[in-house]
């Protein structure tokens, strides 16, 4: 599985997925179903964006993704 695997390519695909979720329109639904879809879109974006910001490494067949969740320093 690790032969030919590129962690940076995988991370780039997550960035693309985050952008796709951000640009996705809402279907014409109302009420509770609309709220459920909005919540899922927020979670999808959050997950994909976090993975898209990761720094990946593959060592001895173990994929490690490092994601800095600390708040950005104030300027």
SEDRENGU-384711 format. One record per residue (C-alpha): residue number from 0; x, y, z; residue in one letter. Coordinates in steps of 0.25 Angstrom, whole numbers, plus 2048, in hexadecimal, padded with zeros to 3 digits. Example, Ala and Ser with C-alpha at 12.3 -4.5 7.8 and 13.67 -1.06 7.14 Angstrom:
<atoms>
+-----+-----+-----+-----+----+
:   i :  xx :  yy :  zz : aa :
+-----+-----+-----+-----+----+
:   0 : 831 : 7EE : 81F :  A :
:   1 : 837 : 7FC : 81D :  S :
+-----+-----+-----+-----+----+
</atoms>
This chain:
<atoms>
+-----+-----+-----+-----+----+
:   i :  xx :  yy :  zz : aa :
+-----+-----+-----+-----+----+
:   0 : 800 : 800 : 800 :  X :
:   1 : 80B : 80A : 803 :  X :
:   2 : 812 : 808 : 7F6 :  X :
:   3 : 810 : 814 : 7EE :  X :
:   4 : 808 : 81B : 7F8 :  X :
:   5 : 80A : 82A : 7F9 :  X :
:   6 : 804 : 830 : 806 :  X :
:   7 : 805 : 83E : 800 :  X :
:   8 : 7FC : 83A : 7F4 :  X :
:   9 : 7F2 : 834 : 7FE :  X :
:  10 : 7F2 : 841 : 807 :  X :
:  11 : 7F0 : 849 : 7FA :  X :
:  12 : 7E4 : 841 : 7F7 :  X :
:  13 : 7DE : 844 : 805 :  X :
:  14 : 7E1 : 853 : 801 :  X :
:  15 : 7D9 : 851 : 7F4 :  X :
:  16 : 7CE : 84A : 7FC :  X :
:  17 : 7CD : 856 : 806 :  X :
:  18 : 7CC : 860 : 7FB :  X :
:  19 : 7C1 : 857 : 7F4 :  X :
:  20 : 7B9 : 857 : 801 :  X :
:  21 : 7BA : 866 : 803 :  X :
:  22 : 7B6 : 869 : 7F5 :  X :
:  23 : 7AA : 85F : 7F5 :  X :
:  24 : 79C : 864 : 7F4 :  X :
:  25 : 791 : 860 : 7FD :  X :
:  26 : 785 : 857 : 7F8 :  X :
:  27 : 777 : 85E : 7F8 :  X :
:  28 : 774 : 858 : 806 :  X :
:  29 : 76E : 85F : 813 :  X :
:  30 : 76D : 85D : 821 :  X :
:  31 : 774 : 852 : 829 :  X :
:  32 : 779 : 84C : 81D :  X :
:  33 : 780 : 859 : 818 :  X :
:  34 : 787 : 85A : 826 :  X :
:  35 : 78B : 84C : 825 :  X :
:  36 : 792 : 84E : 817 :  X :
:  37 : 798 : 85B : 81C :  X :
:  38 : 79E : 855 : 828 :  X :
:  39 : 7A4 : 849 : 820 :  X :
:  40 : 7AA : 853 : 816 :  X :
:  41 : 7B1 : 85B : 821 :  X :
:  42 : 7B6 : 84E : 827 :  X :
:  43 : 7BB : 849 : 819 :  X :
:  44 : 7C2 : 856 : 816 :  X :
:  45 : 7C8 : 856 : 824 :  X :
:  46 : 7CD : 848 : 823 :  X :
:  47 : 7D2 : 849 : 814 :  X :
:  48 : 7D9 : 857 : 817 :  X :
:  49 : 7E0 : 852 : 824 :  X :
:  50 : 7E5 : 846 : 81C :  X :
:  51 : 7E9 : 84F : 810 :  X :
:  52 : 7F1 : 857 : 81A :  X :
:  53 : 7F9 : 84B : 81F :  X :
:  54 : 808 : 848 : 81D :  X :
:  55 : 809 : 839 : 81A :  X :
:  56 : 814 : 830 : 81B :  X :
:  57 : 815 : 821 : 818 :  X :
:  58 : 81F : 819 : 820 :  X :
:  59 : 820 : 80A : 820 :  X :
:  60 : 813 : 809 : 81B :  X :
:  61 : 80C : 812 : 825 :  X :
:  62 : 805 : 81E : 820 :  X :
:  63 : 806 : 82A : 82A :  X :
:  64 : 7FE : 837 : 828 :  X :
:  65 : 802 : 843 : 830 :  X :
:  66 : 7F7 : 84D : 832 :  X :
:  67 : 7FA : 85A : 83A :  X :
:  68 : 7ED : 85D : 841 :  X :
:  69 : 7F3 : 869 : 849 :  X :
:  70 : 7EC : 876 : 846 :  X :
:  71 : 7F4 : 87F : 83D :  X :
:  72 : 7FD : 88A : 844 :  X :
:  73 : 7F7 : 898 : 845 :  X :
:  74 : 7FE : 8A2 : 83D :  X :
+-----+-----+-----+-----+----+
</atoms>
